C-alpha cells in the first residue's frame, strides 16, 4: 500500500505528463519575486488567450519530463518555474505571454514545446508577432479567391462587351 505523500506526488507527475500529452503548445516560464496579485493577473490574461498556468515542484516536473523523453525541457527547469499550456491558438498564447513578460521584468520565458518540437525564447517571440490563426486563414482564403474573382470579372467584362457589340449592330441595322 502506498503512502499518502507518494500517491500525491505520483498524481502531480501524472498531471504534468497529461498536460504534455493533451496540449500542442507548452511554454516554460520562470518567475521569481512576483507578487501574488501580478501572478493572478498573469493567470487571467493567459486564460483569456486559452491557456492555463500550472506550477509544480521542480523535482516532480523533471521526473515527469524525463519519463516522457523530454530531457532538454527538463534541463531548463531551475528556480521557480511554471508551465503555460493550452489547446488554443499558439500565436495568441505566445502574444499574451510575451506581452506580460515585457510588463513584468521578473517573468522570463525559458522555452517551450510546439507540436513536439522544442522552441527557444527567440522563436516564441517571433511566434507572438504572427497574426492570429483566424487572420492567417482569412489571408489564405483571400489568396485562393483572388484569381477566381479576377477570372469571373474578366468573363463578365467580355460578355458585356459582346452584348454591347450586338446592341450596336442591332441599332445599326434598324432595330431597337
N, C-alpha and C positions, 0 to 999 in steps of 0.2 A: 504494500500500500504506500502510495506517495505521500510525502509531507505536503502541507498546505502551501508552503513557500515554493517548493519545487513545482507543484502544479500551477501556481500563479505565474512563475517565470516561464514555464512551457507555454502557457496561454499567451503571454506577451510576445514570445518568439514566434508563435504561430500567427499572431495578428500581423506582425511585420511581414512574414512570408506571404500571407494572404494579400496584404497591401501591395506587395511587389507583383504578385501573380494576377491580381484583378485590375491593376491600373497600368495604362500605357505610358503615362508621363509621371515621373517621380523626380523631385528636386531635393537636394540635401542642403540644409541651411544651418549656419552656425549663428547662435545668438548668445550674447553674454551681457550682463548688466542691463537687460531690457526690463523696464518696469512692467508690472502686470497689466496696466491699462493699455500700454502700447502693444503688448503681446495679444491682448483681446482684440484690439483694433486690427492687428495683423491677421488674426484668425477670421474676423468678419469680412475683411476685404478679399481674402482668398476664398472664403466660402461663396461670396458673391460671384467670383470668377469660376466657381465649380470645383474648387479644390478643398482638401482637408489638411489640417496640420496635425501631425502625430509626433509626440515627444516620447522617447524611450530612453532607458539606461543604455549607455554606450556598449557595455559588455554584452547585453542581450541583443542589441542591434547587430553587433559584429558576429555573434553566433548565428543569428538568422541569415545574415548576408553570406556568410561562409557556407552555410547549409544549402543555399540556392545558387552557389557558384558565382557570387558577385564580390570576389576578393578586392578588386580595385575600389569598389564603393566602400567596402569595409575598412580599407586603409585610410579613407578620408575622414573617418569618424574620430574626432578629438574634441574635447571641450563639450560645451552644451550644444547639442545637435537636435534638429527636428527634421522630420520628413514632411514634404509637401507633395501630396499625390492626389490624383483625380482622373476621371474619365472624360472630362470636359475638353474644350479646345486648348491645346497645349500652348498656343501663342497667347491666348488670353490669360492663362495661368502665369506664364512667364512674364507678361506685361505687368500684372498685378504684383508679382514677386519683385521684379526689378524696380518698379516704382517705389514700393515700400522700402526696399534696401537703400535707395537713394535718400529717402526721407529720414531713415533711422540708421545712423552710422554703425550701430552695434550689431546689426544684422548683416551677415556676409553669406553670399551664395557660394557653396563649395563645389557643386557639380550636380549631375543628375543622370537620369536614365530615360531615354526617349525611344520607345518601340524596341527595347532590348539593346540599344546602343548607348554606351556611356558618353555623356557630353560634359564639356568643361564650362566654366563660368562665362567665357567669351562667347561660346556658342549659345548659351542661354540668353545672353544679352542680345545677340543677333536674332534669336527666335522671338524675343519680345518686340523687336522692331518690325516684324512681319505684320501684315494686316490680318484680321481675324479670318477664320475659316469661311464664314458667310461671305465676306468681301472677296476672298480668293475664288470662291465658287461663282460669284456674280461676274467677276472678271473673266473667268473661263467660259461662262455661258455667253458673254458678250463677244468674246473672240470666236466662238463657234457660230454664233448667229450672224455676225457681221458679213461674211461672204454670201450667205443665203439672202440676207436683206438687200445687199447690193445687186445680186442676180435678179431678184424679184423686181427691184426698181428699174433695172435695165430692160427687162422684158416688158414691164408696163409702159416704159417710155417708147419702146419700139412699136408696141401695139397702138399707143396713142398717135404716133407718127403715121402709121398705116391708116388709121381711121381718118386722120386729118387729110391725107392724100386722097383717100376715097371720097371724102366730102367735097374737096376742091374739084375733083374730077366730075362728080355729080353736078355741082353748081355750074361748071364749065359747059356741060352737055345740056343744061337747061332744067335740071331737077332742082329740088329744094334742099 
